[in-house]
Every structure is written in structure tokens, then in C-alpha cells.
């Protein structure tokens, strides 16, 4: 088989490449759907994004400060993705360059407000309006009431463990009563544990920090009973 001249081979290769490009490369200023590589299926980008279409045709790149909303086919200000008031873009520089996408930034509430940053940002409790809804020590953020609520104050004879610190979102306070007392959480009291009968011996005493009366007694000699009453 006679081999074609090199010049003719190069001409054929260029012609074949041209045909491939005509089939697969999108027209300028168009968006190439991911489900197709046909230029006839390309959709136009927004006017403001025509000159910034990505090289591979898979996205429309919008000017700085805007982001492409594929659902509506428009370039819109990045801030429109956030709550209408008291919200900001995070990080702030995410939309400072052309071609920002929805994956490049998130929305967060401003200082003194709380929420998801997208739908709404509500005021923080008046107790600490200038901070990020962080309540002061001894209080916690009560989300249902949108306020700083006071944490538990332990009885005078009890030790306070795990007190509410700055920014607590729940009452973390634990109260530890001394030995021979048990902590009644519902009443927030240290109550004396039971005392054995005079004719009984103490078997188990209430240790410090118990939350129920753990006292155990045993009647002595021929006496019968539960140790708290012996006959």
C-alpha cells in the first residue's frame, strides 16, 4: 500500500480535528449542559456573564460580587443568597473575584444576631447583644425563649461542679452534696440521709455526691426489721 506524502497526511489530520471541534466545542458565551456535548444543546449565559464563560463551557462565570444561579439562569449579587437583614457572606472575600460559585461561600449572622444566616437572623438576648449570642458566665442561651437564662445555684452546703461558663448553651451545673446527704435535683436541695434505729448498725452510709438515699442498716441481736425500725 502506497504511503501518502507527509504534507497530505498533515492536511487530513487538520481536517479531522476541525470536524471534531465543530461537534464538541460550545459557541462563545454559552453554557454546555453536563448531559450533552452537542453545541446545539448549549444554553446562553446571562448578558453580564457572556465574556466570562468558563473555557470548558461547563459554567457561566459572573462578574465580581455576583454569582451564577443556574436555576434561574441569572447573575445575581452574592448577598441575595443570605438573609435579607443582619447577615453577611463568609468569608467576606469569597465574591471579590469574577467566577464565584455557590460553593465558594456561606452566609452567617452578624454580631448580635443568631440564626442560619440564609433565612433569618434574629436578635441575641439583651444580656449580651453585642456578642455572638454568647451569654455571660452563670447563664446559658435559652433558645426557646431567645434569652439568657440563669443557671442553677447549688445549695449552700453543696459543691458546685461544671458551672456555666461564658457562651454556654445549656445549664451544665452539677451540685455535689457532702457525705450523709443526697442531692434532690428536682427541689435543688441537699437532704439528710436516713438514720438507723437505735438497735441497728449502719451497713452503708450515703457517700458524698449521691443523688438518692443509699443508707443501709441492720438490726442487732434478736431484733427484727429493716434497720430503720427494729423490734
SERO-4910 file (N, C-alpha, C, O; in steps of 0.05 Angstrom, whole numbers):
BEGIN
 pado doro    nc1    nc2    nc3   cac1   cac2   cac3    cc1    cc2    cc3    oc1    oc2    oc3
  Unk    A     17    -24      0      0      0      0     18     25      0     36     28     16
  Unk    A     12     43    -19     29     67    -22     23     87      1      0     93      7
  Unk    A     44     96     14     42    116     36     38    144     25     52    152      6
  Unk    A     18    159     37     13    186     28     36    204     36     49    200     56
  Unk    A     40    225     20     60    245     28     54    257     55     31    260     63
  Unk    A     76    265     69     72    277     96     55    301     95     39    306    114
  Unk    A     57    318     75     42    342     73     12    336     71     -4    350     84
  Unk    A      5    316     56    -23    308     53    -34    296     79    -57    300     86
  Unk    A    -17    281     94    -25    270    119    -31    292    140    -51    290    154
  Unk    A    -15    312    140    -20    335    159    -46    349    152    -61    357    170
  Unk    A    -51    352    125    -76    365    117   -100    349    126   -120    360    134
  Unk    A    -99    322    125   -121    305    133   -125    307    163   -148    307    173
  Unk    A   -103    308    178   -105    309    207   -119    335    215   -136    335    233
  Unk    A   -111    358    202   -123    383    209   -153    383    203   -169    394    218
  Unk    A   -160    371    180   -188    370    172   -204    353    193   -226    360    200
  Unk    A   -193    331    202   -206    314    221   -209    328    248   -230    326    261
  Unk    A   -189    343    257   -190    357    282   -211    379    280   -226    384    300
  Unk    A   -213    393    258   -233    414    254   -261    403    257   -278    416    269
  Unk    A   -266    380    246   -292    368    248   -299    360    276   -322    363    285
  Unk    A   -280    351    291   -284    344    319   -291    369    335   -310    369    351
  Unk    A   -276    390    332   -281    415    346   -309    427    340   -322    437    357
  Unk    A   -317    425    315   -343    435    307   -366    420    321   -387    431    327
  Unk    A   -361    395    327   -382    379    340   -383    384    370   -404    383    382
  Unk    A   -359    389    383   -358    388    413   -353    414    426   -359    416    450
  Unk    A   -343    435    413   -337    460    426   -362    478    425   -373    482    404
  Unk    A   -369    489    448   -393    506    450   -388    533    437   -365    542    436
  Unk    A   -410    546    428   -407    573    417   -398    592    440   -404    587    463
  Unk    A   -386    614    433   -377    634    453   -401    644    469   -423    649    458
  Unk    A   -398    647    495   -419    658    512   -442    639    516   -465    648    520
  Unk    A   -437    613    516   -458    594    521   -450    574    543   -427    571    549
  Unk    A   -471    561    554   -467    542    575   -471    514    565   -493    508    553
  Unk    A   -452    496    568   -454    469    558   -466    451    579   -453    447    600
  Unk    A   -490    441    576   -502    423    596   -485    398    600   -472    388    582
  Unk    A   -484    389    626   -468    366    632   -478    340    619   -462    321    616
  Unk    A   -503    340    611   -514    316    600   -510    314    570   -518    294    557
  Unk    A   -497    334    558   -494    333    529   -468    347    520   -459    365    534
  Unk    A   -457    339    498   -434    353    487   -440    365    460   -422    372    445
  Unk    A   -466    366    454   -474    377    428   -477    407    430   -490    417    448
  Unk    A   -465    422    412   -466    451    412   -494    460    408   -501    483    416
  Unk    A   -512    444    395   -539    452    391   -555    453    417   -577    465    418
  Unk    A   -545    440    438   -559    439    464   -549    460    483   -560    462    505
  Unk    A   -530    476    476   -519    496    494   -539    518    499   -554    526    482
  Unk    A   -539    528    524   -557    549    532   -541    575    535   -518    574    544
  Unk    A   -553    597    528   -539    623    531   -534    631    560   -551    626    577
  Unk    A   -511    642    565   -505    653    592   -518    680    594   -526    692    574
  Unk    A   -521    690    619   -532    718    622   -514    738    608   -490    733    604
  Unk    A   -526    760    600   -511    780    585   -486    789    600   -465    792    588
  Unk    A   -488    793    626   -465    803    641   -444    781    644   -421    788    653
  Unk    A   -450    757    637   -430    735    640   -419    725    614   -403    707    613
  Unk    A   -428    737    591   -420    727    565   -390    726    561   -380    707    550
  Unk    A   -376    746    570   -348    748    566   -332    732    586   -307    731    585
  Unk    A   -346    719    605   -332    705    626   -339    675    627   -333    662    647
  Unk    A   -351    665    606   -358    637    605   -333    620    609   -312    626    598
  Unk    A   -335    599    626   -312    583    631   -301    570    606   -317    564    588
  Unk    A   -275    565    604   -263    554    579   -275    528    570   -277    522    546
  Unk    A   -283    511    589   -294    485    581   -324    485    576   -335    465    569
  Unk    A   -336    509    580   -364    511    574   -383    498    594   -407    494    589
  Unk    A   -373    491    618   -390    477    637   -403    496    657   -419    487    674
  Unk    A   -396    522    657   -408    540    676   -407    568    665   -390    575    648
  Unk    A   -426    585    674   -425    614    667   -412    628    690   -422    626    713
  Unk    A   -391    643    685   -377    657    706   -386    686    707   -385    700    687
  Unk    A   -395    695    730   -406    721    733   -385    741    743   -364    733    753
  Unk    A   -390    767    740   -371    787    748   -367    787    779   -382    774    793
  Unk    A   -347    801    788   -341    802    817   -366    813    832   -379    832    822
  Unk    A   -371    802    855   -394    810    871   -420    796    863   -441    801    876
  Unk    A   -419    779    843   -443    765    834   -438    735    832   -415    726    830
  Unk    A   -459    719    832   -457    690    830   -478    680    811   -500    692    809
  Unk    A   -471    659    796   -490    649    776   -510    630    789   -503    611    802
  Unk    A   -536    636    786   -558    619    795   -568    603    772   -583    613    755
  Unk    A   -560    578    771   -567    561    748   -597    557    746   -608    554    724
  Unk    A   -611    557    769   -640    552    769   -655    573    753   -675    567    740
  Unk    A   -646    598    755   -659    619    740   -643    630    717   -652    646    701
  Unk    A   -618    620    714   -601    628    692   -592    657    693   -590    670    673
  Unk    A   -587    668    717   -580    696    721   -556    699    738   -550    683    756
  Unk    A   -542    721    734   -521    730    752   -535    748    773   -548    768    765
  Unk    A   -532    742    798   -545    758    819   -524    764    840   -505    750    844
  Unk    A   -528    787    855   -510    794    877   -507    771    897   -527    758    904
  Unk    A   -483    766    905   -478    744    925   -495    748    950   -504    729    962
  Unk    A   -499    773    958   -513    779    983   -542    769    982   -554    765   1003
  Unk    A   -553    765    959   -581    756    957   -584    727    967   -606    719    973
  Unk    A   -562    713    969   -563    686    979   -568    685   1010   -576    665   1021
  Unk    A   -562    708   1023   -563    709   1052   -590    721   1061   -606    731   1045
  Unk    A   -594    720   1087   -619    731   1099   -620    761   1091   -600    774   1088
  Unk    A   -645    771   1088   -648    799   1079   -637    820   1097   -632    842   1089
  Unk    A   -632    813   1123   -622    833   1142   -604    819   1162   -608    796   1170
  Unk    A   -584    834   1171   -566    825   1193   -550    800   1187   -544    784   1205
  Unk    A   -543    796   1161   -528    773   1153   -504    782   1136   -504    805   1125
  Unk    A   -484    765   1133   -461    772   1117   -450    747   1103   -457    724   1110
  Unk    A   -434    752   1082   -421    730   1068   -396    721   1083   -381    738   1094
  Unk    A   -391    695   1084   -368    684   1098   -354    664   1080   -366    645   1071
  Unk    A   -328    668   1074   -311    691   1082   -318    716   1065   -329    713   1043
  Unk    A   -313    740   1076   -321    764   1062   -309    767   1034   -321    780   1017
  Unk    A   -286    755   1029   -273    759   1003   -282    739    982   -272    739    959
  Unk    A   -301    722    989   -309    700    971   -319    710    944   -316    696    924
  Unk    A   -332    733    944   -344    743    919   -329    767    908   -340    781    891
  Unk    A   -304    771    916   -289    794    907   -277    790    879   -268    809    867
  Unk    A   -277    765    870   -265    759    844   -287    748    825   -306    736    834
  Unk    A   -283    752    798   -303    740    780   -304    710    782   -284    697    789
  Unk    A   -327    699    775   -329    670    774   -336    657    800   -333    632    803
  Unk    A   -346    672    820   -354    659    846   -377    640    842   -395    644    826
  Unk    A   -376    618    856   -397    598    856   -410    596    883   -400    606    903
  Unk    A   -433    582    884   -448    580    909   -431    563    929   -435    566    954
  Unk    A   -413    547    919   -397    531    937   -374    547    950   -360    537    968
  Unk    A   -369    571    940   -346    587    950   -352    601    976   -333    610    990
  Unk    A   -377    604    984   -383    620   1008   -408    609   1022   -423    594   1010
  Unk    A   -411    618   1046   -435    612   1062   -445    638   1074   -432    659   1071
  Unk    A   -468    636   1087   -479    660   1100   -479    656   1130   -485    635   1140
  Unk    A   -473    678   1144   -473    677   1174   -486    702   1184   -485    723   1171
  Unk    A   -497    701   1208   -509    724   1220   -488    743   1231   -466    735   1238
  Unk    A   -495    769   1231   -477    789   1241   -475    787   1272   -491    773   1285
  Unk    A   -456    802   1283   -453    803   1312   -479    813   1325   -491    832   1315
  Unk    A   -488    799   1346   -512    807   1360   -537    794   1349   -559    800   1358
  Unk    A   -534    776   1330   -557    762   1318   -551    732   1316   -528    724   1314
  Unk    A   -572    716   1315   -568    687   1313   -589    676   1294   -611    686   1291
  Unk    A   -581    654   1280   -597    642   1260   -580    626   1241   -556    623   1245
  Unk    A   -592    616   1219   -577    601   1199   -562    618   1179   -546    608   1164
  Unk    A   -568    644   1179   -555    662   1160   -568    663   1133   -562    682   1118
  Unk    A   -585    644   1126   -597    643   1100   -626    653   1101   -634    669   1084
  Unk    A   -642    643   1120   -670    651   1121   -675    675   1139   -689    693   1131
  Unk    A   -663    675   1162   -667    697   1181   -645    698   1202   -632    678   1208
  Unk    A   -641    722   1212   -622    727   1234   -637    743   1255   -645    766   1250
  Unk    A   -642    731   1278   -657    744   1300   -639    756   1321   -616    746   1324
  Unk    A   -648    776   1335   -631    789   1355   -623    770   1378   -639    753   1386
  Unk    A   -599    773   1387   -590    757   1410   -603    768   1436   -615    790   1435
  Unk    A   -602    754   1458   -613    764   1483   -601    791   1490   -578    796   1485
  Unk    A   -617    807   1503   -608    834   1510   -584    833   1529   -569    853   1531
  Unk    A   -581    811   1543   -559    809   1563   -532    811   1549   -512    820   1562
  Unk    A   -529    804   1524   -504    806   1510   -508    811   1481   -498    796   1464
  Unk    A   -522    832   1474   -529    838   1447   -506    843   1428   -508    839   1404
  Unk    A   -483    851   1439   -460    858   1422   -444    834   1414   -426    836   1397
  Unk    A   -449    811   1426   -433    787   1420   -449    767   1404   -471    773   1396
  Unk    A   -437    744   1398   -449    725   1380   -469    707   1396   -465    683   1398
  Unk    A   -489    719   1408   -509    705   1424   -494    688   1446   -503    666   1452
  Unk    A   -473    699   1457   -458    685   1478   -466    697   1504   -461    721   1509
  Unk    A   -478    681   1521   -487    691   1547   -464    691   1567   -445    676   1565
  Unk    A   -465    709   1587   -443    712   1607   -442    688   1625   -461    672   1627
  Unk    A   -420    685   1640   -418    663   1660   -441    663   1679   -451    684   1687
  Unk    A   -449    639   1687   -472    636   1705   -499    636   1691   -520    633   1704
  Unk    A   -499    639   1664   -524    638   1649   -519    621   1624   -496    615   1617
  Unk    A   -540    614   1611   -538    599   1586   -559    609   1566   -579    621   1575
  Unk    A   -554    604   1540   -573    614   1520   -597    596   1518   -594    573   1510
  Unk    A   -620    606   1526   -645    590   1525   -658    596   1498   -672    616   1495
  Unk    A   -653    577   1479   -662    582   1451   -692    585   1448   -701    601   1432
  Unk    A   -707    569   1463   -737    571   1461   -747    598   1468   -766    609   1456
  Unk    A   -735    610   1489   -744    636   1497   -727    659   1486   -733    682   1491
  Unk    A   -706    652   1470   -688    672   1459   -678    692   1480   -680    716   1477
  Unk    A   -667    681   1501   -657    698   1523   -634    683   1538   -631    659   1534
  Unk    A   -620    698   1554   -600    686   1572   -614    679   1598   -624    696   1612
  Unk    A   -615    653   1605   -628    644   1629   -607    637   1650   -585    629   1644
  Unk    A   -615    642   1675   -597    637   1698   -592    607   1701   -611    591   1700
  Unk    A   -568    599   1706   -561    571   1712   -568    565   1741   -572    583   1757
  Unk    A   -568    539   1748   -575    530   1774   -554    541   1795   -530    542   1789
  Unk    A   -564    548   1818   -547    556   1841   -549    534   1861   -571    528   1872
  Unk    A   -527    521   1867   -527    498   1885   -533    506   1914   -528    529   1922
  Unk    A   -544    487   1930   -548    493   1959   -522    502   1972   -500    496   1963
  Unk    A   -525    516   1994   -501    527   2008   -481    506   2016   -457    511   2016
  Unk    A   -490    482   2025   -472    462   2035   -461    445   2012   -444    427   2017
  Unk    A   -469    450   1988   -461    433   1965   -437    446   1950   -434    471   1951
  Unk    A   -422    429   1937   -401    440   1920   -412    442   1891   -427    425   1882
  Unk    A   -404    463   1877   -413    468   1850   -393    457   1830   -370    465   1830
  Unk    A   -401    438   1814   -384    426   1794   -394    434   1766   -418    438   1762
  Unk    A   -376    436   1747   -383    443   1719   -402    467   1717   -423    464   1706
  Unk    A   -394    490   1728   -411    513   1726   -414    523   1698   -398    517   1680
  Unk    A   -435    539   1693   -440    550   1666   -418    571   1661   -414    590   1676
  Unk    A   -404    567   1639   -383    585   1631   -393    604   1609   -416    602   1601
  Unk    A   -376    623   1601   -384    642   1580   -391    627   1555   -377    609   1546
  Unk    A   -414    634   1544   -423    621   1518   -438    595   1521   -442    581   1501
  Unk    A   -445    587   1546   -459    562   1550   -486    562   1535   -500    583   1535
  Unk    A   -494    539   1524   -520    537   1511   -538    518   1526   -560    512   1516
  Unk    A   -530    509   1549   -546    492   1567   -536    495   1595   -513    503   1600
  Unk    A   -554    489   1614   -546    491   1642   -529    466   1649   -539    444   1651
  Unk    A   -503    471   1651   -484    449   1656   -478    445   1686   -462    428   1693
  Unk    A   -491    460   1703   -484    459   1732   -490    432   1744   -512    421   1740
  Unk    A   -471    422   1760   -475    398   1776   -470    405   1805   -451    418   1812
  Unk    A   -488    395   1823   -485    400   1851   -477    374   1866   -489    353   1861
  Unk    A   -458    376   1884   -448    353   1899   -452    358   1929   -438    375   1941
  Unk    A   -470    343   1940   -475    346   1969   -454    330   1985   -442    311   1974
  Unk    A   -450    338   2010   -430    324   2026   -440    296   2035   -463    289   2031
  Unk    A   -423    281   2048   -430    255   2058   -453    258   2078   -455    278   2092
  Unk    A   -469    237   2079   -493    235   2096   -516    253   2086   -536    256   2100
  Unk    A   -513    263   2062   -534    278   2048   -536    267   2020   -517    257   2008
  Unk    A   -560    270   2008   -564    263   1980   -576    288   1966   -590    303   1978
  Unk    A   -570    290   1940   -580    313   1925   -606    307   1912   -608    289   1895
  Unk    A   -627    322   1919   -653    320   1907   -654    341   1884   -660    365   1889
  Unk    A   -649    332   1859   -646    351   1837   -671    367   1832   -670    391   1826
  Unk    A   -695    354   1833   -719    368   1827   -724    392   1846   -734    413   1837
  Unk    A   -716    389   1871   -720    410   1891   -695    427   1895   -695    447   1909
  Unk    A   -673    418   1882   -647    431   1885   -640    434   1915   -633    456   1925
  Unk    A   -641    411   1929   -635    411   1958   -616    389   1965   -615    368   1952
  Unk    A   -601    393   1986   -585    371   1999   -602    362   2022   -605    376   2042
  Unk    A   -611    337   2021   -628    327   2042   -613    306   2058   -598    290   2047
  Unk    A   -618    305   2085   -604    286   2102   -612    257   2095   -636    252   2090
  Unk    A   -593    240   2095   -599    212   2091   -612    200   2116   -610    212   2138
  Unk    A   -624    177   2113   -638    165   2136   -618    157   2158   -595    153   2154
  Unk    A   -629    155   2183   -613    148   2206   -623    121   2216   -647    115   2218
  Unk    A   -604    103   2222   -610     76   2232   -624     77   2259   -621     96   2274
  Unk    A   -639     56   2264   -653     54   2290   -631     51   2312   -608     43   2307
  Unk    A   -639     57   2336   -620     55   2358   -610     27   2363   -588     23   2373
  Unk    A   -626      6   2355   -618    -21   2359   -608    -33   2332   -609    -57   2328
  Unk    A   -598    -16   2314   -588    -25   2288   -560    -14   2284   -551      5   2296
  Unk    A   -546    -28   2265   -519    -19   2258   -519     -8   2229   -534    -18   2213
  Unk    A   -503     11   2224   -500     23   2198   -484      4   2180   -462     -3   2186
  Unk    A   -495     -3   2157   -481    -20   2138   -470     -4   2115   -446     -7   2109
  Unk    A   -486     13   2104   -477     30   2082   -486     59   2087   -510     63   2092
  Unk    A   -468     78   2087   -475    106   2091   -475    120   2064   -463    112   2045
  Unk    A   -489    143   2064   -490    159   2040   -463    172   2035   -453    186   2052
  Unk    A   -452    167   2012   -426    180   2005   -431    207   1993   -454    213   1984
  Unk    A   -411    223   1992   -413    250   1980   -420    247   1951   -408    231   1936
  Unk    A   -439    264   1942   -446    264   1914   -469    246   1905   -476    247   1882
  Unk    A   -480    230   1923   -502    212   1915   -527    228   1911   -531    249   1922
  Unk    A   -545    218   1893   -569    232   1887   -594    217   1897   -616    226   1893
  Unk    A   -589    195   1911   -611    181   1925   -601    173   1952   -576    171   1957
  Unk    A   -619    167   1970   -611    158   1997   -602    129   1995   -618    111   1990
  Unk    A   -576    124   1999   -565     97   1996   -560     84   2023   -548     63   2024
  Unk    A   -570     96   2044   -565     85   2071   -577     56   2074   -599     51   2066
  Unk    A   -561     39   2086   -569     12   2092   -563      6   2122   -541     12   2131
  Unk    A   -582     -6   2136   -579    -12   2165   -587    -41   2170   -602    -54   2155
  Unk    A   -576    -52   2193   -583    -79   2200   -589    -80   2230   -573    -70   2247
  Unk    A   -612    -92   2236   -620    -94   2264   -600   -112   2279   -590   -132   2268
  Unk    A   -595   -106   2305   -576   -121   2321   -589   -143   2338   -613   -141   2344
  Unk    A   -574   -163   2345   -584   -183   2363   -608   -198   2353   -609   -206   2330
  Unk    A   -628   -201   2371   -652   -214   2363   -673   -196   2351   -695   -204   2344
  Unk    A   -666   -171   2349   -685   -151   2338   -690   -157   2308   -672   -165   2294
  Unk    A   -714   -152   2299   -721   -156   2271   -731   -129   2260   -742   -112   2274
  Unk    A   -728   -126   2234   -737   -103   2220   -718    -95   2197   -699   -110   2191
  Unk    A   -722    -73   2185   -706    -64   2162   -682    -47   2170   -667    -37   2153
  Unk    A   -677    -44   2196   -655    -29   2205   -662      0   2212   -649     13   2227
  Unk    A   -684      9   2200   -694     36   2206   -716     35   2228   -721     54   2243
  Unk    A   -727     11   2229   -746      4   2251   -740    -24   2260   -742    -43   2244
  Unk    A   -733    -28   2285   -726    -54   2296   -743    -60   2320   -749    -42   2336
  Unk    A   -752    -85   2322   -769    -93   2344   -759   -119   2356   -771   -129   2375
***
